[in-house]
Amino acid sequence: MRQTLARSSLAGGLLLAACLLARSAGAQTSGSEGLSPTLANIKNTHVVRLGYRESSPPFSFLDQANRPIGYSLELCEAVVDEIGVAVDEPNLKIDYVKVTSDDRIPAVVQNKIDLECGSTTANAERAKQVAFSPLMFVAGTKLMVPKTSGISAPRDLQGKTVVVTKGTTNEQAMHAVDKKFALGLTIVVAPDHEQSYQMLVDGKADAFATDDILLYGLIARHKSQDKFHVTGDYLSYDPYGIMFRKGEPQLAAAVERAFRKLGTNHDLIPLYNKWFVSRLPTGEKLNVAISPQLEDAFKALDDTEGASN
C-alpha cells in the first residue's frame, strides 16, 4: 500500500531531523540554573497543557466520547511523567487544548500550550520558532482521489482543483508541484483535515493532498475504502516530532529523557503497533507496518544499544 521514499531523500531528511533536535537541545542546555519558564509554571499550577488535533488519526483525534486519544498524545503523556520527575510533582494534571494545523505553532510560541501532540513536520523553517522532540514518525505528501478519477500522478491533475489543509507543509508541496509541472492547479484551503476530506466527498475538489498516513487514517475512519484511495509518489518528505518552546533547557532535557526511556525499555515499537497496526479504540484498523527508517531511529534511542557498541 505504501511506496518507499528514495534512500537519499530519507537519509537527508533523517539527518535534518537529527540536526534540528541537536540544534534545539544544544541551544537550550546552556547557562540556566533554575527551572525554565515552562517547567516553573507547571510546578506552580500542577498542570501540563497538551495541544491536540480533532481529526489526525491515529496521531491525535477524538474517540466516541469526544476525548482526545492517539499515538502522539500517548508519547506526550510519557513526557508529562518525565516533567513530573523534573519538577518533583508526580501527580500533574493534564489540560487538553484543541489546536489546528494553522494555530498550533502560535499556540506553542504564545505559551497557550506546553507540548503540541499532533502530526507536525519538523523542518528548518519551523525550527526557527519552536523546538522538536526526537523523530516519532516518517511521512510524506500524497494524494487522496476518487477511485474512478483516473488520477495516479501529478500530471493527471492538469487544470484540476486540489484541497489542502491550512498551515501544512502539504500546501507548500502542492504549490511546488504546480510550478514544476505547470499544471494550472486551483489550490483551495480548508481549516482542518476533516473539512478537507469533506470537500473531496462533496466533489468540491478533485484531490486531497496531505501526509499519506493521515489519508489512510481518514479513509479507515470514514470506511470509504470503496470510494477513495491514496495514489502517486511522495511529493514531499515529512519527519514528525512533538513541538515545544525554544530556549527551555530543562524542558528539552525532559522530552529527550522521555523518548530515551521509551527507547531503552523497548516500548516505542509496541506503542507504534498499538496505533498503526492493531485495531484503534474507535474501531478502525490501518495495518501500516513500521518503516525501516523509523525502526532504526527508535533503536538509536536505546541507550543500552549505545553502551554495547
C-alpha positions in Angstrom: 0.0 0.0 0.0 2.8 2.4 0.8 5.7 3.2 -1.5 9.2 3.7 -0.2 10.9 7.1 -0.3 14.2 7.4 -2.1 17.1 6.4 0.1 18.9 9.7 -0.4 15.8 11.7 0.5 15.2 9.7 3.6 18.8 9.8 4.7 18.8 13.6 4.2 15.5 14.1 5.9 16.5 11.9 8.9 19.8 13.8 9.2 17.8 17.1 9.1 15.5 15.9 11.9 18.5 14.8 14.0 20.2 18.1 13.3 17.1 20.1 14.3 16.9 18.1 17.6 20.6 18.5 18.3 20.5 22.2 17.5 17.5 22.9 19.8 18.9 20.8 22.6 22.3 22.3 22.4 20.9 25.8 22.4 18.7 25.1 25.3 21.0 23.5 27.8 23.5 26.3 28.4 23.7 28.8 31.2 20.4 28.2 33.1 20.4 27.1 36.7 16.8 27.3 37.9 13.7 25.8 36.2 12.9 27.1 32.8 9.7 29.2 32.5 7.5 26.4 31.2 8.6 24.0 34.0 8.3 26.7 36.6 4.7 27.4 35.5 3.9 23.7 35.5 5.3 23.3 39.0 3.2 26.3 40.2 0.0 25.2 38.6 0.4 21.4 38.7 -0.9 21.4 35.1 0.6 20.5 31.7 -1.3 21.8 28.7 -1.3 19.4 25.7 -2.3 20.6 22.3 -4.3 18.0 20.4 -5.9 17.7 17.0 -9.5 16.6 16.4 -9.0 14.8 13.1 -5.5 13.5 12.7 -5.9 9.7 13.3 -4.0 7.8 14.6 -1.8 10.6 16.0 -4.3 12.8 17.7 -8.1 12.5 17.4 -11.3 12.1 19.3 -12.8 8.9 20.5 -16.5 8.1 20.6 -16.8 10.1 23.8 -15.0 13.1 22.3 -11.9 12.5 24.4 -8.5 13.2 22.8 -6.6 10.0 22.1 -3.8 8.9 19.8 -0.2 7.9 19.3 1.2 11.4 19.7 -0.8 12.0 22.9 0.5 8.8 24.4 4.0 10.0 23.7 3.2 13.3 25.2 1.8 11.6 28.3 5.2 9.9 28.7 6.9 13.3 28.5 4.4 14.6 31.2 5.6 11.8 33.5 9.2 12.9 32.9 8.3 16.5 33.5 6.8 15.4 36.8 10.1 14.0 37.8 11.9 17.2 36.7 9.7 19.5 38.8 9.2 17.0 41.7 5.4 16.9 41.2 4.4 13.2 40.5 0.7 13.9 40.1 0.5 16.5 37.4 -2.9 17.2 35.8 -3.2 17.3 32.0 -5.3 20.0 30.4 -6.1 19.1 26.7 -6.3 22.2 24.4 -7.6 21.9 20.9 -5.3 23.3 18.2 -5.5 23.3 14.4 -2.8 23.0 11.7 -2.9 26.8 11.3 -2.7 27.8 15.0 -0.6 25.1 16.5 2.8 26.9 16.2 1.4 30.2 17.6 -0.1 28.2 20.4 3.4 26.9 21.4 5.2 30.2 20.8 2.5 32.3 22.7 2.5 29.9 25.7 -1.0 28.6 25.2 0.2 25.0 25.3 3.3 23.3 26.7 3.5 20.4 24.2 1.9 20.0 20.8 0.8 16.4 20.3 -0.3 16.1 16.7 1.1 15.3 13.3 3.7 18.1 12.8 6.6 18.0 10.5 10.0 19.1 11.9 11.7 21.3 9.4 14.3 24.0 9.4 11.8 26.8 8.9 9.7 25.8 11.9 12.8 25.2 14.0 13.4 28.9 13.9 10.3 29.3 16.1 9.9 26.1 18.1 11.9 23.0 19.2 11.1 19.4 18.4 11.3 16.0 20.1 13.2 13.1 18.6 11.7 11.6 15.4 8.4 9.9 16.1 7.2 9.2 12.5 8.2 9.5 8.9 5.5 10.6 6.4 5.2 12.3 3.0 2.6 14.2 0.9 0.4 12.0 -1.3 -3.0 12.4 -3.0 -6.4 11.0 -2.0 -8.6 10.8 -5.0 -11.9 9.0 -6.0 -11.2 5.5 -7.3 -13.0 6.4 -10.5 -10.9 9.6 -11.2 -8.1 8.1 -13.2 -5.6 10.3 -11.2 -2.4 8.4 -10.4 0.3 11.0 -10.7 0.8 14.8 -10.5 0.5 15.2 -14.3 -3.0 13.8 -14.1 -4.0 16.9 -12.1 -3.8 19.3 -15.1 -6.3 22.1 -14.5 -7.9 20.4 -11.5 -8.7 21.5 -8.0 -6.7 20.2 -5.1 -7.7 20.8 -1.4 -5.0 21.1 1.3 -5.3 21.9 5.0 -4.3 25.4 6.1 -0.9 25.8 7.7 0.6 22.5 6.5 3.7 21.6 4.6 1.5 19.9 2.1 0.2 23.3 0.9 3.8 24.3 0.1 4.4 20.9 -1.6 1.4 21.3 -3.9 2.4 24.8 -5.0 5.9 23.4 -5.8 4.3 20.6 -7.8 2.0 23.0 -9.6 5.0 25.2 -10.6 7.2 22.2 -11.6 4.7 20.6 -13.9 2.9 23.8 -15.0 -0.4 22.2 -14.0 -2.6 25.3 -13.6 -4.0 23.9 -10.4 -6.7 25.5 -8.3 -5.4 25.0 -4.8 -8.1 25.5 -2.1 -7.5 25.6 1.6 -9.7 24.1 4.4 -9.3 24.7 8.1 -8.6 21.1 9.1 -8.2 17.6 7.7 -11.8 16.7 8.3 -13.0 19.7 6.3 -10.5 18.9 3.5 -11.8 15.4 3.3 -15.4 16.6 3.2 -14.6 18.9 0.2 -13.4 15.8 -1.7 -16.5 13.9 -0.7 -18.7 16.8 -1.8 -17.0 17.0 -5.2 -15.6 20.5 -4.5 -12.1 19.2 -5.1 -10.6 16.5 -7.4 -7.9 15.5 -4.9 -6.9 16.0 -1.3 -3.2 16.4 -0.6 -1.7 15.7 2.8 0.6 13.2 4.6 -0.1 9.7 3.4 -0.6 8.2 6.9 -3.3 10.8 7.6 -5.1 10.0 4.4 -5.1 6.3 5.3 -6.5 7.2 8.7 -9.3 9.3 7.3 -10.3 6.6 4.8 -10.3 4.0 7.6 -12.3 6.3 9.9 -15.0 7.0 7.3 -15.0 3.4 6.0 -14.6 4.9 2.5 -12.2 2.3 1.0 -14.6 1.6 -1.8 -14.8 5.3 -2.8 -11.3 6.7 -2.3 -7.7 5.6 -2.4 -4.2 7.1 -1.9 -2.1 7.3 -5.0 1.1 8.6 -6.6 4.6 9.1 -5.5 5.7 11.1 -2.4 5.5 14.8 -3.2 7.4 15.8 0.0 9.2 14.3 2.9 7.9 14.9 6.4 9.6 13.8 9.6 7.2 14.3 12.6 8.1 15.5 16.1 6.4 16.9 19.2 6.7 20.6 19.4 7.6 22.7 22.4 9.1 26.1 23.2 12.6 27.0 22.3 15.1 28.3 24.8 13.9 25.9 27.6 16.8 23.7 28.8 15.1 21.6 31.3 12.0 21.1 29.1 14.2 19.9 26.2 16.1 17.6 28.5 12.8 16.1 29.9 11.5 15.5 26.4 14.8 13.8 25.4 14.8 11.6 28.5 11.2 10.5 28.0 12.0 9.3 24.5 15.2 7.6 25.6 13.4 5.8 28.4 10.8 4.5 25.9 13.6 3.5 23.6 15.7 1.8 26.2 12.6 0.0 27.6 11.8 -1.1 24.1 8.3 0.5 24.4 8.4 2.5 21.1 7.7 -0.2 18.6 4.9 -1.8 20.7 3.4 1.7 21.0 3.7 2.2 17.3 2.0 -1.1 16.6 -0.8 -0.3 19.1 -1.8 2.7 17.0 -0.8 1.8 13.4 -1.2 -2.0 13.2 -3.8 -3.0 15.8 -7.4 -2.0 15.8 -7.9 1.5 17.1 -10.3 2.2 20.1 -12.7 3.8 17.5 -12.8 0.5 15.5 -10.6 1.3 12.5 -7.5 -0.7 11.6 -4.8 1.0 9.5 -2.4 -2.0 9.4 0.6 0.2 8.4 3.8 -1.6 9.4 6.7 0.4 10.8 9.2 1.6 8.2 12.8 0.5 8.4 13.8 4.2 8.8 11.6 4.8 11.8 12.6 1.5 13.4 16.3 2.5 13.1 15.5 5.9 14.6 13.8 4.2 17.6 16.8 1.8 18.0 19.1 4.8 18.2 17.1 6.0 21.3 18.0 2.8 23.1 20.8 3.7 25.5 21.7 0.1 26.1 22.4 -0.3 22.4 24.9 2.6 22.5 26.6 1.1 25.6 27.1 -2.3 23.9 28.7 -0.8 20.7 
